[in-house]
């Protein structure tokens, strides 16, 4: 009966038919963090720009600091990607899973992710050029082509985000991992102790390397540790020995201390390149993901319908949210309803979240969800052929 409710029809389609709701629940936390981070940053920047308003109190400062840590949502996504893409290879090398055919592996990535990405980028291109007139065609076209080929970071450098959809930078990092995943997954050929030690030590080695070097280009090197810990969790899942040696109390204690130190480090000395900060951030994200993926009391919350279904739409939300914040947020901030700063802030959040969810849900149903069916290209071509036959038949009858 529940499965017939319209809202539940928004649930994602999985290629293997196995659905793990807590992973989508974790995606919900990640996408919520990212959206709040961008909404809060946009609000602060625009309020100062438009009205030169500066409101400061302890509660607001704490909220701004918490919202500012929402940037870690991207790192949460990287861990999830490491886990999800690592599972087939972990099954191949550690379990009884079938062989991973690289041709099908890459084909699935393309048919699943490319259509929504291309469609939203092209739509935004025309909106910015012909509707809001933010850029000219010639100004924006090079950025569009660079984004569509996932080379914006390489052509424009670390300091310039994609002009059409600034959040697309992280998708370029994801694509780099997709290409490297089959090679990195060779770590599963090692013995249990060796491969886990390699993944953990390699993660901290990468953090130290990042702290000692500044790179002109943003690449997977900046985030490799998060993908590696995702591979470690894939190992835990397949070998089914999760948590046998880990005491939940100690895990929660370490996670709480790490988050507290991250919060104060971020609030008073925002220096993500700092090795201590990066190490604490990595530890907290690893522990948080571990608790969400493998502890039953977290699974209950993450598996709830509204949480997991919203998380299942995270790709659509991610592609759309920043453009809506910019377009709708700009209009709202130029026509504030109330004199109260805080009341306007509440309305701003409520209005944007509503717009984001409505538009993202429509895009998910119409574009992304159909692409989750691995056979959609065949179905699409067959439908085109049938329509062509119908049109041809009508024309013949007309003659």
Order of alpha helices (4+ residues) and beta strands (2+ residues): alpha-alpha-alpha-alpha-alpha-alpha-alpha-alpha-alpha-alpha-alpha-alpha-alpha-alpha-alpha-alpha
